[in-house]
Amino acid sequence: MEVYHENSKIQPSDIELFWNVTTVNSSPQIRRFLTRPFANYVGHPVVPLSKEFAPSALSFESVLMGRRSEHKFSGKPVALESLAKALFLGDGIVEKKPIEEESSFYLRTAPSGGALYPVELYCFAFRVDGLPSGSYFYNPLQHHLELQAEMDFSAALGEAAGLKHEFEGAAACIALVGVLPRSSFKYGQRAYRFILLEAGHIAQNILLAAEAMGLGALPIGGFMDNQTNALLKLDGCQEFVIYLVLIGNRTPKV
């Protein structure tokens, strides 16, 4: 940990890093490429999502103060609209900002180093009304889900995270996946820090969105990496799961 921390520090002598950053920031050709940091799975079944969200009745302050990690999910399904809202508020596109001819930044609800957006959202659906159990990729540009595999992943994820009971009762699990090359080509070893920071921003957005909708949510940072990456067919090196967020209905308190 100390070696990585030391090697990823920005020093006045980091000529190569400064050259990379300056080159990227000053090149229209590179910017045209960078302003399209979107993955998509062509040909996969698509599930459209709504953007017609009812506003929260809770104040911002009460949402912040009320947020708690939930471990007792009821097993009841959640609405597809609730999942759509959590994904959109988590890291959805909220503004298209033109910067020059043929180039626009698609700004999102969470900040990103250099607007490179190296964190992708995937979703495991367990109990979502109108959505078959399976794994999905969230396409923020189109605001829809793209089916990866149709099956129930709750037991496999519960085993990988050592949280069998929590996964049995939750309705969905959002996986935050880091795409390292999307940031490292510009920021070198510092990119790993930026990706972790971005994942934290997104996860907090999702947690607060769930609280505002009256849902429970649980952030999970401890899981068997290889097992979890394999569920999404990620190589675990250039693309890897960083963080999981469970969402579901709470068990009513007696």
DATACOR-V856946 format. One record per backbone hydrogen bond with DSSP energy under -0.5 kcal/mol. NH is the residue of the N-H (numbers start at 1). CO is the residue of the C=O. E is the energy in kcal/mol with one decimal. If there is no record, write none. Layout:
{{NH;CO;E} {NH;CO;E}}
This chain:
{{5;1;-2.6} {6;2;-2.4} {7;3;-2.7} {8;4;-2.0} {9;6;-1.2} {11;9;-0.6} {14;11;-2.0} {15;13;-2.5} {18;14;-2.3} {19;15;-2.5} {20;16;-2.4} {21;17;-2.6} {22;18;-2.5} {23;19;-2.6} {24;20;-2.5} {25;21;-2.5} {26;22;-1.6} {27;23;-0.8} {27;24;-0.7} {28;26;-0.7} {31;27;-2.4} {32;28;-2.2} {33;29;-1.2} {34;30;-2.8} {35;31;-2.2} {36;33;-1.3} {37;34;-0.6} {38;36;-2.1} {42;40;-0.8} {44;41;-1.8} {47;145;-2.9} {48;46;-0.6} {49;143;-1.2} {53;51;-1.6} {63;59;-2.0} {64;60;-2.1} {65;61;-2.4} {66;62;-1.8} {67;63;-1.1} {70;217;-2.3} {73;71;-0.8} {74;249;-3.0} {75;169;-1.6} {78;127;-2.0} {82;79;-0.6} {83;79;-1.6} {84;80;-2.6} {85;81;-2.0} {86;82;-2.1} {87;83;-2.3} {88;84;-2.5} {89;85;-2.8} {90;86;-1.4} {91;87;-2.3} {92;88;-2.7} {93;140;-0.5} {94;107;-2.8} {95;107;-1.5} {97;95;-0.6} {97;105;-3.5} {98;96;-0.7} {99;100;-0.5} {99;103;-2.3} {100;103;-1.5} {103;100;-2.2} {105;97;-2.9} {107;95;-2.4} {107;105;-0.9} {109;92;-1.3} {115;112;-2.2} {116;113;-1.1} {120;118;-0.5} {120;177;-3.1} {122;175;-2.6} {123;136;-3.0} {124;173;-3.3} {125;123;-0.6} {125;134;-2.8} {126;171;-2.7} {127;171;-2.7} {128;131;-0.6} {129;78;-2.6} {131;128;-2.2} {134;125;-1.4} {135;149;-2.6} {136;123;-2.6} {137;146;-2.5} {138;121;-2.7} {139;137;-0.7} {139;144;-2.9} {140;138;-0.8} {143;139;-1.5} {144;139;-1.4} {145;47;-2.5} {146;137;-2.4} {147;45;-2.7} {147;145;-0.5} {148;135;-3.3} {149;135;-1.3} {151;149;-0.9} {153;151;-0.7} {157;153;-2.5} {158;154;-2.5} {159;155;-2.1} {160;156;-2.1} {161;157;-2.2} {162;158;-0.9} {163;158;-2.0} {167;163;-2.1} {168;164;-1.9} {169;165;-1.2} {170;166;-1.3} {171;247;-2.3} {172;247;-2.0} {173;124;-2.4} {174;245;-2.9} {175;122;-2.7} {175;173;-0.6} {176;174;-0.5} {176;243;-2.9} {177;120;-3.1} {177;175;-0.6} {178;240;-2.9} {179;118;-3.3} {180;178;-0.7} {180;238;-2.2} {182;179;-1.2} {183;180;-1.8} {184;180;-2.8} {185;181;-1.2} {186;183;-1.2} {187;183;-2.4} {188;184;-2.1} {190;187;-1.5} {191;188;-1.6} {192;189;-0.9} {193;189;-0.5} {193;190;-0.6} {194;190;-1.8} {195;191;-2.6} {196;192;-1.9} {197;193;-2.5} {198;194;-2.5} {199;195;-2.4} {200;196;-1.9} {201;197;-2.0} {202;198;-2.5} {203;199;-2.8} {204;200;-2.2} {205;201;-2.0} {206;202;-2.3} {207;203;-2.6} {208;204;-2.6} {209;205;-2.3} {210;206;-2.5} {211;207;-2.1} {212;208;-2.4} {213;209;-1.3} {214;211;-1.4} {215;210;-2.9} {216;248;-2.9} {217;68;-0.6} {218;246;-2.0} {220;244;-3.4} {223;221;-0.6} {224;160;-2.3} {225;223;-0.8} {228;224;-2.4} {229;225;-3.1} {230;226;-1.9} {231;227;-1.1} {231;228;-0.5} {232;228;-0.7} {232;229;-1.0} {233;230;-1.0} {234;229;-2.4} {236;239;-2.0} {240;178;-1.7} {242;176;-3.3} {243;176;-1.2} {244;220;-2.1} {245;174;-2.3} {246;218;-2.7} {247;172;-2.7} {248;216;-2.0} {249;76;-0.7} {251;72;-2.4} {252;250;-0.5}}
